[in-house]
Amino acid sequence: MREADCRPRPPHPGDGGAWTYGHCWWWCGHRYTLVLWLGTVSSAGRHAPVYACRTCLAQLHHAVMDYSEALLDAPCDISGLRVPLYVAATAGSPPPSPVRHRPTRHRRPRSALGRLWHHLTAGRIRPAP
């Protein structure tokens, strides 16, 4: 079996999920199609269900895969602890300085967020304070 066949696949109609017809909330322009409920989002005390179509779910899936790989490639601070990709706003300016970037073999990112995380973990960009 090829390596690609062992990787987790994004959700798709017919996979046993509770697919329904409705509008996608994500990148496709809110088209009306088969969508899968992702969960509930809250904003200003209001709640709403969030749905995504197969195409948008694939993009989200790839971003999740890129994030998990970026965590493995995250640089270390001088104490040897990995620098997190996200730091609470009250924690100060990320990342702690100085940062030691490790030479690693990076898999080609699958998503736009993955490309940003790749540049961050490779030391090509530094987050704004």
C-alpha positions in Angstrom: 0.0 0.0 0.0 1.3 3.5 -0.9 2.1 6.0 1.9 -0.6 8.3 0.7 -3.2 5.6 1.2 -2.4 5.5 4.9 -3.0 9.2 5.6 -6.2 10.2 7.1 -8.7 11.4 4.5 -11.0 14.4 4.9 -14.7 13.8 5.5 -16.8 13.2 2.4 -20.4 12.3 1.6 -21.0 8.6 2.0 -18.5 8.2 4.9 -21.2 7.7 7.5 -21.3 11.3 8.6 -24.6 13.2 9.0 -24.4 15.1 5.7 -27.3 17.4 4.9 -28.2 20.1 2.3 -27.5 23.7 3.2 -25.1 26.6 2.8 -21.4 26.2 3.5 -19.9 28.7 5.9 -16.4 28.6 4.6 -14.3 29.4 1.5 -16.5 28.3 -1.4 -18.7 31.4 -1.5 -21.4 29.9 0.7 -22.8 27.7 -1.9 -25.9 25.5 -1.3 -24.7 21.9 -1.4 -24.2 18.8 0.8 -22.6 20.0 4.1 -21.4 18.5 7.3 -22.0 20.0 10.7 -18.6 21.0 12.3 -19.9 22.3 15.6 -21.2 25.4 17.2 -19.6 28.8 17.2 -20.4 31.6 19.6 -20.0 35.4 19.1 -21.2 38.2 21.3 -23.3 35.7 23.3 -25.1 34.3 20.3 -24.6 30.7 19.0 -24.9 29.2 15.5 -24.2 25.8 13.9 -21.3 25.8 11.5 -21.4 23.7 8.3 -18.8 23.0 5.6 -19.0 21.4 2.2 -16.6 18.7 1.0 -14.2 21.1 -0.7 -14.0 23.4 2.3 -13.6 20.4 4.6 -10.7 19.2 2.6 -9.0 22.6 3.0 -9.7 22.5 6.7 -8.4 18.9 7.0 -5.1 19.9 5.2 -4.6 22.8 7.6 -5.1 20.5 10.5 -2.5 18.1 9.1 -0.1 21.0 8.4 -0.6 22.3 12.0 0.2 18.9 13.5 3.4 18.7 11.5 4.4 22.3 12.3 4.1 21.4 16.0 6.8 18.7 15.5 9.0 21.2 13.6 8.6 24.1 16.0 11.8 25.8 17.1 13.1 25.6 20.6 14.0 28.4 23.0 17.4 28.4 24.8 16.1 26.1 27.5 15.2 23.5 24.9 11.4 23.9 25.1 9.4 24.1 21.9 8.1 27.5 21.1 4.3 27.3 20.7 2.7 28.4 17.4 0.1 30.4 19.4 0.7 32.3 22.6 -2.0 33.9 24.8 -2.2 37.7 24.3 -1.3 38.2 27.9 1.9 36.2 27.7 4.0 39.0 26.0 5.6 39.0 22.6 6.0 35.6 20.9 8.4 33.9 20.4 10.8 33.9 23.3 14.2 35.1 22.2 16.6 33.7 21.2 15.1 30.8 19.2 17.1 27.8 17.9 15.8 26.5 14.6 16.5 22.9 13.9 17.3 21.7 10.4 14.5 19.3 9.6 13.0 17.7 6.5 9.8 19.6 5.9 6.9 18.1 4.1 5.5 20.4 1.5 2.6 22.3 3.2 -0.9 21.4 2.0 -2.6 24.7 2.9 -2.1 28.5 3.1 -1.8 28.3 6.9 0.6 25.4 6.5 2.9 27.6 4.3 2.9 30.3 7.0 3.7 27.8 9.7 6.4 26.3 7.6 8.1 29.7 7.2 7.7 30.3 10.9 9.2 26.9 12.0 12.0 27.2 9.4 13.0 30.6 10.8 12.2 32.5 7.6 9.8 34.8 9.3 9.2 36.0 12.9 5.8 36.7 14.3 4.9 40.3 14.9 5.0 41.3 18.6 
